[in-house]
Amino acid sequence: MSLPVLVSTRLDRLGRSMLHMISLGADLRGRGIGLKVLEQGIDTATAEGSAMFGMLSVLAEFQRELNGANTRDGFAAARARGRKGGRPSKLSPGQIELAQRRTTQAITPSRRSPTC
């Protein structure tokens, strides 16, 4: 009889943090479920695979943190060059000014357009 196995293509797809992946590994072990990670060749049914899972969990979290830092650095550099994030505005500067003026004025029912 073979044990059930959770199969993942990559280790970083299993969890968001090292703590979460280690917790998942312990939970699976406690339930008698093995873990195979195809890309990294990890099989927690072996001692080597279990040790490799722990080491690669740390590296996967480190890689995610680096990616986040690189993204933040890229946004900061773009802002320093005058780039603004987000999609382009649908309204022209004149339309925005008109809308702001209208919201600051009290609009009474008699001042509304007849179509409202």
N, C-alpha and C positions, 0 to 999 in steps of 0.2 A: 504494500500500500504506500503510495507516495503522498507527501504532505502538500497542502495547497501552497501556491507561490504567487506573490504579487510581482508582476513584471512591469518594469518601467524602461523607457528608451534611454533616458538620461537621469543622472542623479539630481540635477538642479530642478527637475520637474516634480520632485517628490515633496518639497517643502520650501518655505520662505526663509527659514533660518536654521542654523546648525542645531539649536535646541529642538526645533520642531522635527527635524529629520531624525535626530537621535531618539526623541520620544516616539516617533513612528516606528523606528527600528525595534525599540524595546517593546512596544505594544504588539507588533507583529510576532516577535519572538515569544512573548507571553501567551499568545494565542496559538502558537505552533504553526505560524505561517512564515514561509521563507520569502526572501526578497532577491530578485535578480534584476540587475541593472545592465542592460545590453551593451550600451556604448562603452562603459567602463569595465565590463567583464566581471562584475561583482556578483557573487552568490553567497548569501549569508549563511548557507548551510555548512560552509567550511569556515575554519578559524581564520584563514587568510582573507576570505571574502568579508567576514565580519569586521576584521581590523581595517581593511581597505575602505569599507563603508564609513567607518568613523573618520578616517583621514580625509576622504574625499568630501564628506559632509562639511568639514571645516573649510576646505578649498572652494567648494561651491558657494558657501556663504561669503567668503572673501571676494570671489569673482563678482557676485551680485553687488557687494558694497563698492567695488571698484567701478562697475558699470554706472551705479548711481552717482558716484563722485564725478565721473567723466561727464555724465549728462548735465549735472549741476554746473560744472566748469564751463561746458559748452554754452549753456544758457547765459551764464554771467559774461562770457566773452562776447556773445552776440549782443547782449544789452549794452556792453561797453562800446560796441561799434554803432549803437543807435537802433538796433533791431528791436522790435516789439513783438512779444509773443501773441498767440491767438490768431483767429481768422480776421480778415479785413472787415472793417465796419460796413454795414449795409447803408448807413446814413452818411450824407455829406456833412462837412463841418457846419454849413448853413442850416441844414435840417436839425442837427443836434442843438444848435443855438436856439432855434425856434421852439423846439420841444422843451428846452430848459426854461425859456421865458414863459411859455404857456403853463408849465407846472408851477411856477412861482406866483402866477396871477390867480386870483380867485375866479373860478369859472362858475357862474351862476346859471340856472336853467335858461334865463332870458339871453345869455350871451352864447349859448351853444348854437351850433349850426342847425338849420331846420331839419336836416336829415337824421339827427341823433334822437 
